[in-house]
Amino acid sequence: MNWDDVRIFLAIQRAGTLRGAAQQLVIDQTTVSRRLTGLERALGSRLFLRTTGGLVLTDTGLEVLRMAEDMERMAVSFERRGEGADARVAGEVRVTTTDALAVDFVVPAIEQLRASHPEVRVILSTTTRLLDLARREADIAVRTLRPEQPDLIVRQLGCWEVGLYATEDYLAKHGEPRPGQGLANHDIALYQQGVTGRQDDTLAGESRSQARVVAELDSSLMLATFVRAGLAIGELPEYLARRDPSLVRLWPERRRAMPYEAWLVLHQDLARTSRVRVVVEAITSAWGCG
């Protein structure tokens, strides 16, 4: 198998459709189909079955997948090691984080970076999905969960208590909830299912069984925005309250069992790449870690 065919095979497997693979690779769908057909002919076996849910790997496809992923790891490692010798402070650096951390920390870091290193261009992706640094989906990640994969450099940027917050306007309209009543007669905002594993059936340790769930949001930024608008009570990291005087912390002695953390992550092969290093320095400085 040659590497170009392997890239197309992996893109099809991850996208589940020829069209999706073509969009990922920025090539036309006809080329994707032709290269897949050529690979299947060379191997003498079908790699995918067409189903109503998309393309599914055959048994042979599963065997090829393991080899293809090994080839990808070697190719990406080779690319990273070559870049490690690049002393120029210029070029693209791909950064991934959540929208809240981007607004509060990463974008200010990029602003400072632009002043000192204008030839470095940051490509910023905000998503709750954990992009794969080993596959070079990103060069640097700022995450709220500490990764466990090998070959990664990990540094904690921040750790904050998560408390229960509302605005003064909300409390003037609804009053302050009383402990032990399950937030009865109060509006609350939550994360959508699957966005985080840290949300449970309580808010800051208080049952939410009697509360009205008025919104389910898909990101920290949207949850904070909803609470700041005075529309509901919600769990927020305490650094937000320091920046927004309209927020009032309810029951300051109570907190979510798991804090809100920020971790900077990059692959060790990129640690010596000059353009990556200056972005790391800018981000850590934005947290006061520099």
C-alpha atoms as one frame of an Amber mdcrd trajectory, in Angstrom:
protein
   0.000   0.000   0.000   1.261   3.489  -0.738   0.726   6.321   1.720  -1.687
   8.290  -0.486  -4.030   5.289  -0.706  -3.735   4.742   3.055  -4.714   8.366
   3.761  -7.819   7.961   1.620  -8.693   4.615   3.229  -8.403   6.129   6.730
 -10.463   9.169   5.763 -13.252   6.930   4.429 -13.194   4.830   7.599 -13.414
   7.897   9.837 -16.007   9.770   7.795 -18.150   6.743   6.972 -18.901   8.020
   3.455 -16.989   8.797   0.280 -18.329  12.344   0.302 -17.227  12.902   3.895
 -13.742  11.589   3.102 -13.508  13.862   0.075 -14.440  16.877   2.200 -11.820
  15.967   4.815  -9.092  15.597   2.212 -10.281  18.525   0.038 -10.416  16.392
  -3.107 -13.324  15.329  -5.289 -15.468  12.300  -4.489 -14.647  10.624  -7.810
 -10.959  10.533  -6.899 -11.750   8.998  -3.513 -13.890   6.298  -5.126 -11.291
   5.541  -7.791  -8.440   5.260  -5.293 -10.502   2.977  -3.031 -11.360   0.739
  -5.965  -7.673   0.575  -6.920  -6.652  -0.322  -3.375  -9.292  -3.051  -3.149
  -8.169  -4.437  -6.505  -4.519  -4.463  -5.406  -5.409  -6.289  -2.179  -7.850
  -8.616  -3.887 -10.588  -8.018  -1.345 -13.411  -5.660  -0.450 -12.562  -3.261
   2.378 -15.998  -1.721   2.981 -19.608  -2.806   2.878 -22.245  -0.255   1.902
 -25.054  -0.022   4.480 -27.881   2.409   5.129 -25.749   3.928   7.886 -22.720
   4.416   5.634 -19.599   2.415   4.794 -18.630  -0.317   7.271 -15.306  -2.180
   7.353 -15.193  -5.806   6.274 -13.006  -8.312   8.145 -10.209  -7.586   5.666
 -10.800  -3.881   6.169 -10.328  -4.290   9.919  -6.980  -6.010   9.326  -5.898
  -3.276   6.916  -7.016  -0.608   9.413  -4.446  -1.720  11.980  -1.636  -1.559
   9.420  -2.885   1.756   8.062  -2.923   3.344  11.516   0.646   2.130  12.099
   1.700   3.727   8.802  -0.050   6.955   9.795   1.736   7.107  13.141   5.096
   6.628  11.444   4.339   9.236   8.793   3.190  11.812  11.343   6.178  11.108
  13.598   8.529  11.522  10.632   6.876  14.836   9.777   7.051  16.114  13.357
  10.712  15.169  13.770  11.546  17.022  10.572   9.757  20.105  11.838  11.614
  19.921  15.137  14.756  21.082  13.336  12.957  24.147  11.914  14.302  27.187
  13.776  12.103  29.718  11.926   9.479  31.413  14.074   6.942  31.428  11.277
   4.163  29.269   9.858   0.954  27.631  10.986   0.218  26.229  14.452  -3.067
  24.407  14.993  -4.614  24.904  18.443  -7.755  23.217  19.765  -9.711  24.122
  22.888 -13.220  24.771  24.171 -15.022  27.977  23.265 -14.977  29.257  26.871
 -11.225  28.757  27.296 -10.668  30.272  23.864 -12.556  33.462  24.732 -11.152
  33.827  28.240  -7.522  32.807  27.693  -6.413  31.579  24.256  -7.580  34.524
  22.149  -5.880  37.046  24.493  -2.732  34.895  24.199  -2.925  35.032  20.408
  -3.297  38.818  20.600  -0.031  39.057  22.534   1.626  36.565  20.193   0.721
  38.649  17.150   2.598  41.614  18.583   5.836  39.678  19.107   5.695  37.055
  16.322   3.536  38.328  13.438   4.646  35.566  11.065   3.122  32.827  13.233
  -0.449  32.044  12.186  -2.673  30.234  14.692  -5.458  28.028  13.334  -7.907
  27.806  16.226 -10.574  25.091  16.533 -13.139  25.328  19.335 -14.834  22.020
  20.029 -15.738  19.697  22.871 -14.392  16.803  20.784 -10.888  15.709  21.773
  -8.823  16.085  18.620  -6.069  13.493  18.212  -2.609  15.049  18.591  -0.952
  11.785  17.583  -2.725  11.998  14.195  -1.780  15.678  13.893  -5.375  16.885
  14.043  -3.893  19.680  16.178  -0.440  20.728  17.375  -1.479  22.104  20.771
  -4.564  21.350  22.847  -5.946  23.223  25.847  -8.293  20.747  27.508 -10.416
  20.459  30.622  -9.424  16.795  31.118  -5.898  15.513  31.678  -4.952  13.103
  28.871  -3.329   9.763  29.612  -1.757   8.947  26.228   2.013   8.402  26.059
   4.342  10.702  24.103   2.422  13.809  25.222   3.763  16.735  27.236   1.111
  17.835  29.737   1.060  20.984  31.870  -1.683  22.187  34.184  -2.692  25.768
  33.480  -5.445  26.283  36.020  -7.746  24.638  38.537 -10.843  26.362  39.907
 -13.722  25.496  42.182 -17.090  25.122  40.472 -19.890  26.784  42.393 -23.526
  27.706  41.917 -24.127  31.123  40.379 -26.939  33.465  39.425 -27.176  37.157
  38.590 -28.481  39.822  40.947 -31.404  40.366  38.548 -32.336  36.668  38.670
 -32.261  36.647  42.488 -34.324  39.845  42.679 -36.979  38.161  40.518 -36.941
  34.607  41.931 -35.345  34.897  45.350 -32.474  32.774  46.626 -32.990  28.999
  46.754 -32.933  27.300  50.130 -30.614  24.368  50.821 -32.301  20.993  51.073
 -35.303  21.831  48.843 -33.936  20.458  45.571 -33.876  23.949  43.972 -37.683
  24.001  44.033 -39.318  26.788  41.997 -36.019  27.757  40.376 -34.824  27.719
  36.771 -31.552  25.944  36.054 -29.301  25.541  33.014 -27.327  22.352  32.357
 -24.988  20.805  29.834 -26.495  18.607  27.163 -26.021  14.886  27.704 -22.586
  13.742  26.598 -20.908  17.155  26.683 -19.169  16.456  30.006 -18.816  13.537
  32.368 -18.617  15.856  35.373 -22.296  16.799  35.541 -24.478  14.681  37.803
 -27.925  14.925  39.406 -26.853  17.753  41.685 -25.737  21.356  41.356 -22.920
  22.143  43.786 -24.003  19.114  45.814 -27.696  20.152  45.970 -30.276  17.858
  44.387 -31.899  19.388  41.317 -34.914  17.104  41.456 -37.416  19.940  42.019
 -35.862  22.485  39.640 -37.121  23.553  36.206 -34.553  22.768  33.516 -35.027
  25.711  31.153 -31.991  25.138  28.939 -29.485  22.452  27.982 -26.348  23.872
  26.386 -23.547  22.255  24.407 -20.592  24.294  25.678 -19.207  26.097  28.716
 -19.409  29.439  26.943 -23.105  29.023  26.167 -23.863  27.877  29.720 -22.041
  30.884  31.169 -23.757  33.214  28.697 -27.178  31.863  29.661 -26.526  32.313
  33.389 -25.040  35.784  32.841 -28.211  36.784  31.006 -30.167  36.217  34.219
 -32.182  33.359  32.755 -31.194  30.579  35.166 -28.967  29.302  37.945 -25.970
  27.237  36.850 -22.611  25.756  37.823 -19.672  27.928  36.738 -15.935  27.999
  37.513 -15.164  30.628  40.107 -12.733  32.589  37.889 -15.747  33.793  35.874
 -17.260  35.451  38.924 -14.069  37.392  39.540 -14.432  38.873  36.048 -18.184
  39.514  36.133 -19.531  41.543  39.087 -23.132  40.755  38.100 -22.663  37.118
  39.135 -23.476  36.101  42.706 -22.226  32.835  44.170 -24.920  30.952  46.070
 -23.893  28.956  49.128 -20.142  29.758  48.844 -19.290  26.854  51.119 -20.677
  24.408  48.538 -18.938  23.311  45.361 -19.033  20.624  42.699 -17.009  17.589
  43.699 -14.826  17.817  40.555 -13.093  21.145  39.851 -12.780  22.881  36.482
  -9.278  22.295  35.142  -7.257  23.507  32.172  -4.383  21.471  30.743  -1.968
  22.357  27.961  -1.025  19.349  25.841   1.361  18.857  22.918   3.270  15.985
  21.378   6.854  15.684  22.591   8.150  15.640  18.988   6.930  19.237  18.559
   8.362  20.636  21.787  11.474  21.980  20.044   9.689  23.414  17.004  10.177
  27.167  17.259   6.760  28.320  16.086   5.025  25.815  18.397   7.185  26.810
  21.330   6.298  30.524  21.104   2.575  29.677  20.994   2.976  27.486  24.081
   4.769  30.340  25.851   2.024  32.814  24.934  -0.727  30.502  26.180   1.003
  29.700  29.473   1.640  33.417  30.046  -2.088  34.128  29.595  -2.707  31.913
  32.651   0.109  33.520  34.598   2.211  30.363  34.212   4.912  31.858  32.061
